[in-house]
Amino acid sequence: MPDSLLEALEIIKQYSQNDETNVFRCGFFCGSTPLSLKSMVHANLCVALKDRRVELSEGMYGDLLGSLLRELTEGVSLDCIIVVIEWEDLDPRLGLRAQAGWLSPYEDMLSSFRSKCALFLRYLKALAERMPVVVSLPSLPLLPLHFSVRRQANDWKAGIKKEIALFAMELVAVSTIRMLDVDILSEEASFFDRYSAESDLAYGFPYTLDFAIIFARHLAALAVPPRPLKGIIVDLDDTLWKGILGEDGAEGVTWDLEHGSHMHGVFQLFLQSLAKTGVLIAVASKNDPVRVEELFKKRSMLLERNAFFPLMAGWEVKSHSVQKILLMWNVHADAVAFVDDSPLEVEEVRKGVPELRCFLFPKQKPGAILKLIFELRDLFGKEFVSHEDALRLESIKHGAEITEQLASSEEGYEDFLREIKPKLTLFNQAGVFDKRAFELINKTNQFNMNGLRCSEHEWKTVVERESGFVFVASYEDKFGPLGKIAVIAGHCDKKRFVVTHWVMSCRAFGRRIEYCMLAFLFKKLSIEKVCFHYIPTDRNGPFKEFLTTLECSEKNSWDIQRDIFMERAPILYHDVEEEI
């Protein structure tokens, strides 16, 4: 991410060469002159979106409400809109340039403030029906307009803060509005490090350059949220608990206030909270596996034994244990964090698995442990927790059994597939924005036909396309449900179906779901051919392998005829249902 205005301008220039057919259009609206803040936001969006071209449009200076109204009535289609609201946008008398607030009745200012909040709320909600909206409420200090000393709270300022709180509560209740929590800005810049009176009076730009850099980074991250990590691998001794199990025994290790090990218990609770949101948790520890299991039987830990899988305890090189865990999870290293109290082990794992995010557990520094937890929370944070998140761990465990069966004889695997009684339910989601389908499109890498990512606006265009189809597949078998695990989208062109998007969660591999979905399409749509918009990526090898089993290649434009598919597809044991 850019650390200076010059660097931001260089990034914008570099990324302006990107393909004009793959554009992310974002509106940037504020009441002040946008200057460096707009450039910093633009550069951060370029870095986040990599191969896409970013176009940033802006509103009118000094009239934020008017800009929003114009966007509602005349605006072009955007992928996202960023709205920065400061005090003077809610009442000009609250800004330094107005010279009016010092003599205005407080009651009148509060009434005006309340009315403007209501108007902004109406416009923002209307915009949020069309596109994702990022909103920042006032981040600058209020002028000392009240007669009381600043250290003493007063009814006027309390009233202003109350109206802002009510405004914020209304905004966060809207699923397509992402509101910046301005409290996070205090971690990097104090109030008076944010505001520049000189710049405000000279140019109408109220922020210091240092603060604009920080502010822009957070706004861009809300507009294009980074994908949350999927799993965390942790050590045991002096990480999950204080002490060395092999030396202190099961009764000698602790995680409580009495023994000065309270933060180890806090870390356990944090991991348990991650597990409840579907984050995968595993252990890689140089330890006696028998003693480790005995400890979990004897002691009641705050992190439950069934919250993690697998538990890799032994004496091999730790990076090897980590690689085995990643293989069992079928998750790429760049989606996983590793935490260990030993600087040596952290460095060994970092070198052995370079794409892994490695963190040192600062065992003797409670404040540093809390800071680590804050950092990890941001890496694993989600906008919502789906039904599928709750099923993830169990499905990974059962997936290990399926992988084992895959390695056995072909005949044995056929018997296994038949016995698990697979059931596939396909939901016709044409015209419906399904959050889980959108999530799968943007986070799935391996069984992903072309690696294309979509903004919410772009995905809505796909699902609302005339003559288009979107099917979301839900799977279950005797081991239990996996939930919604696959999405296929495209449109009919005479007697053929053109597939533009197709993804499937790695948790569903090995169950022949992909073949079953194609068989469903041929039957449901009465088509003679399916055409794949396949593009190879550095991650989607499993999709290429699927095409290879059907003998699809670039020579035949990645097409397959109905009769050829029926001939080449394996036996399917699934009970298939459709729900609308």
Residue pairs with C-beta under 8 A, 6 or more apart in sequence:
1 43
1 44
1 47
1 217
2 8
2 11
2 40
2 43
2 44
2 47
2 213
3 213
4 213
5 36
5 39
5 40
5 209
5 213
7 43
8 36
8 39
8 40
8 42
8 43
8 44
9 39
9 43
11 43
11 46
11 47
12 39
12 42
12 43
12 46
14 46
15 46
15 53
15 54
16 53
18 51
18 52
18 53
19 51
19 52
19 53
20 53
22 51
22 52
22 53
23 52
23 53
23 54
23 55
24 45
24 49
24 52
24 53
24 54
24 55
24 79
24 80
24 224
24 455
25 55
25 57
25 76
25 77
25 78
25 79
26 45
26 54
26 55
26 56
26 57
26 78
26 79
26 80
26 81
26 82
26 223
27 56
27 57
27 58
27 59
27 71
27 75
27 78
27 80
27 81
27 82
28 34
28 38
28 41
28 42
28 56
28 57
28 58
28 59
28 81
28 82
28 84
29 58
29 59
29 64
29 67
29 68
29 71
29 81
29 82
29 83
29 84
30 37
30 59
30 64
30 83
30 84
30 85
30 86
30 89
31 61
31 62
31 63
31 64
31 84
31 85
31 86
31 88
31 89
32 61
32 62
32 86
32 200
32 204
32 205
32 206
33 61
33 203
33 204
33 205
34 58
34 205
35 203
35 205
35 212
36 205
36 207
36 209
36 212
37 84
37 205
37 207
37 212
37 215
37 216
38 56
38 58
40 212
40 213
40 215
40 216
40 217
41 56
41 82
41 216
41 219
41 220
41 223
42 54
42 56
43 216
44 216
44 217
44 219
44 220
44 221
45 54
45 56
45 220
45 223
45 224
46 54
48 220
48 221
48 224
48 226
49 224
57 78
59 66
59 67
59 68
59 70
59 71
60 66
60 67
60 70
61 204
62 204
64 83
64 85
64 89
65 89
65 116
65 119
65 120
65 123
68 83
68 120
68 123
68 124
68 127
69 123
71 78
71 81
71 127
72 123
72 126
72 127
77 131
77 457
78 131
78 457
79 131
79 132
79 455
79 456
79 457
79 458
80 131
80 132
80 133
80 134
80 223
80 224
80 455
80 456
80 457
81 127
81 131
81 132
81 133
81 134
82 134
82 136
82 219
82 222
82 223
83 124
83 133
83 134
83 135
83 136
84 136
84 219
85 120
85 135
85 136
85 137
85 138
86 95
86 138
86 139
86 140
86 206
87 94
87 95
87 138
87 140
87 142
87 143
88 94
88 95
88 97
88 98
89 116
89 120
90 113
90 116
90 117
90 120
90 138
91 101
91 109
91 112
91 113
91 116
92 98
92 100
93 100
93 101
93 104
93 109
93 112
93 145
94 101
94 109
94 113
94 142
94 143
94 145
95 101
95 143
95 200
95 206
96 143
96 197
96 200
96 201
97 200
97 201
97 204
101 109
101 143
101 145
102 145
104 145
106 145
106 146
106 155
106 156
109 145
109 156
110 156
110 159
110 160
110 163
113 160
113 163
114 163
117 163
117 164
117 166
117 167
120 167
121 167
121 170
121 171
124 133
124 135
124 171
124 174
124 177
125 174
125 177
127 133
128 174
128 176
128 177
129 176
130 457
131 176
131 456
131 457
132 176
132 177
132 178
132 223
132 455
132 456
132 457
133 174
133 176
133 177
133 178
134 177
134 178
134 179
134 180
134 219
134 222
134 223
135 171
135 177
135 178
135 179
135 180
136 179
136 180
136 182
136 215
136 219
137 164
137 167
137 168
137 179
137 180
137 182
138 164
138 182
139 180
139 182
139 185
139 194
139 215
140 191
140 194
140 195
140 206
140 207
141 191
141 192
141 194
141 195
142 157
142 160
144 150
145 156
146 154
146 156
146 157
148 154
168 179
171 177
171 179
172 179
176 456
178 222
178 223
178 225
178 383
180 218
180 219
180 222
184 218
185 194
185 211
185 214
185 215
185 218
188 214
189 210
189 211
189 214
193 208
193 210
193 211
194 207
194 208
194 211
194 215
195 206
195 207
195 208
195 211
196 205
196 206
196 207
196 208
199 205
199 206
199 207
199 208
200 206
207 215
225 383
227 335
227 442
227 443
228 379
228 380
228 381
228 382
229 279
229 335
229 336
229 337
229 357
229 379
229 380
230 279
230 280
230 329
230 331
230 335
230 336
231 279
231 280
231 281
231 282
231 325
231 329
231 331
231 335
231 336
231 337
232 271
232 274
232 279
232 280
232 281
232 282
232 336
232 337
232 338
232 339
232 376
232 380
233 281
233 282
233 283
233 284
233 322
233 325
233 336
233 337
233 338
233 339
234 240
234 271
234 281
234 282
234 283
234 284
234 338
234 339
234 340
235 283
235 284
235 285
235 339
235 340
235 341
235 342
235 345
235 361
236 245
236 283
236 285
236 287
236 292
236 313
237 243
237 244
237 245
237 246
237 253
237 285
237 287
237 341
238 244
238 341
238 342
238 361
238 363
239 264
239 267
239 339
239 340
239 341
239 361
239 363
240 255
240 264
240 267
240 268
240 271
240 283
240 301
240 303
241 253
241 254
241 255
241 261
241 264
241 301
242 253
242 254
242 255
242 259
242 260
242 261
242 264
242 363
243 252
243 253
243 254
243 261
244 253
245 253
245 287
245 288
245 291
245 292
245 295
246 287
246 288
246 291
250 291
250 294
250 295
250 298
250 299
251 298
251 299
253 295
254 261
254 264
255 261
255 262
255 264
255 265
255 268
255 301
255 302
256 262
256 265
262 366
263 366
263 369
263 370
264 363
265 302
266 369
266 370
266 373
267 361
267 369
267 373
268 301
268 302
268 303
269 302
269 303
270 373
270 376
270 377
271 281
271 303
271 307
271 308
272 302
272 303
272 304
272 307
274 281
274 376
274 380
275 281
275 303
275 304
275 307
275 308
275 393
276 390
277 380
277 382
277 385
277 389
278 385
278 386
278 388
278 389
278 390
278 391
278 392
278 393
279 380
280 308
280 309
280 329
280 331
280 336
280 392
280 393
280 396
281 303
281 307
281 308
281 309
282 308
282 309
282 310
282 311
282 312
282 325
282 329
283 292
283 308
283 310
283 311
283 312
283 313
284 312
284 318
284 321
284 322
284 325
284 338
285 292
285 311
285 312
285 313
286 313
286 314
286 315
286 318
286 345
287 313
287 314
288 313
289 311
289 313
289 314
292 311
292 313
293 311
296 305
307 393
309 328
309 393
309 396
309 397
310 324
310 325
310 328
312 321
312 324
312 325
314 321
317 348
317 352
318 340
318 345
318 348
318 349
318 352
319 348
319 349
319 351
319 352
319 353
320 352
322 338
322 349
322 352
322 353
322 356
323 352
323 353
326 332
326 333
326 336
326 353
328 396
328 400
329 336
329 396
330 396
330 399
330 446
330 506
330 507
330 509
331 506
332 355
332 445
332 539
333 353
333 354
333 355
333 356
334 355
334 356
334 357
336 356
336 357
337 356
337 357
337 358
337 359
337 376
337 379
337 380
338 346
338 349
338 353
338 356
338 357
338 358
338 359
339 358
339 359
339 360
339 361
339 372
339 376
340 346
340 349
340 358
340 359
340 360
340 361
341 360
341 361
341 362
341 363
343 360
346 358
346 359
346 360
349 356
349 358
350 356
350 358
357 379
359 372
359 375
359 376
361 369
361 372
362 368
362 369
362 372
363 369
382 389
384 435
386 435
386 436
386 439
386 483
386 484
387 436
387 483
387 484
388 436
388 482
388 483
388 484
388 485
388 505
391 480
391 481
391 482
391 483
392 507
394 479
394 480
395 479
395 480
395 482
395 507
395 508
396 507
398 479
398 480
399 507
399 509
399 510
401 479
402 416
402 509
402 510
402 511
403 510
405 412
405 413
405 416
406 413
406 510
408 416
414 571
417 511
417 512
417 573
418 573
419 478
420 477
420 478
420 479
421 477
421 478
421 573
421 575
422 475
422 476
422 477
422 511
422 512
422 513
422 573
422 574
422 575
423 475
423 476
423 477
423 574
423 575
423 576
423 577
424 473
424 474
424 475
424 513
424 516
424 517
424 520
424 574
424 575
424 576
424 577
425 473
425 474
425 475
425 576
425 577
425 578
425 579
426 471
426 472
426 473
426 474
426 517
426 520
426 576
426 577
426 578
426 579
427 434
427 471
427 472
427 473
427 474
427 484
427 578
427 579
427 580
428 469
428 470
428 471
428 578
428 579
428 580
429 437
429 463
429 470
429 471
429 472
430 463
430 464
430 468
430 469
430 470
431 463
431 464
432 463
432 470
433 456
433 459
433 460
433 463
434 463
434 472
434 484
436 472
436 483
436 484
437 459
437 470
437 472
437 484
437 487
438 454
438 456
438 459
440 484
440 485
440 486
440 487
440 503
440 504
440 505
441 452
441 453
441 454
441 459
441 487
441 501
441 503
442 453
442 454
444 503
444 504
444 505
444 506
445 451
445 537
445 539
445 540
446 506
446 509
446 539
446 540
446 541
446 542
446 543
447 486
447 502
447 503
447 504
447 505
447 506
447 509
447 514
447 540
447 542
447 543
447 546
448 502
448 503
448 537
448 539
448 540
448 543
449 499
449 501
449 502
449 503
449 532
449 533
449 534
449 535
449 540
449 543
450 501
450 533
450 534
450 535
450 537
450 540
451 535
451 537
451 539
451 540
452 500
452 501
452 535
454 462
454 501
462 468
462 470
462 489
462 500
462 501
463 470
463 489
465 491
467 491
467 492
468 489
468 490
468 491
469 489
469 490
469 491
469 492
469 497
469 525
470 487
470 488
470 489
471 487
471 488
471 489
471 517
471 520
471 521
472 484
472 486
472 487
473 484
473 485
473 486
473 487
473 488
473 504
473 513
473 517
474 481
474 482
474 483
474 484
474 485
475 481
475 482
475 483
475 485
475 486
475 508
475 511
475 513
476 482
477 511
482 505
482 507
482 508
485 504
485 505
485 507
485 508
485 513
486 502
486 503
486 504
486 505
486 508
486 513
486 514
486 517
487 501
487 502
487 503
487 504
488 499
488 501
488 502
488 517
488 521
489 499
489 500
489 501
489 502
490 497
490 498
490 499
490 500
490 501
491 497
491 498
491 500
492 498
492 525
492 527
495 526
495 527
495 528
495 529
496 527
496 528
496 529
496 530
496 531
496 559
497 521
497 525
497 527
497 529
497 530
497 531
498 531
498 533
499 530
499 531
499 532
499 533
500 533
502 532
502 543
504 513
504 514
506 542
509 542
512 570
512 572
512 573
512 574
513 574
514 546
515 569
515 570
515 572
516 572
516 574
516 576
518 530
518 560
518 565
518 569
519 565
519 566
519 569
519 572
519 576
520 576
520 578
521 527
521 530
522 530
522 562
522 565
522 566
524 578
527 562
528 561
528 562
529 559
529 560
529 561
529 562
530 559
530 560
530 565
531 557
531 558
531 559
532 547
532 552
532 558
532 559
532 560
533 558
534 543
534 544
534 547
534 552
534 558
536 544
547 553
547 558
549 568
550 560
550 564
550 565
550 568
550 569
551 564
551 568
552 558
552 559
552 560
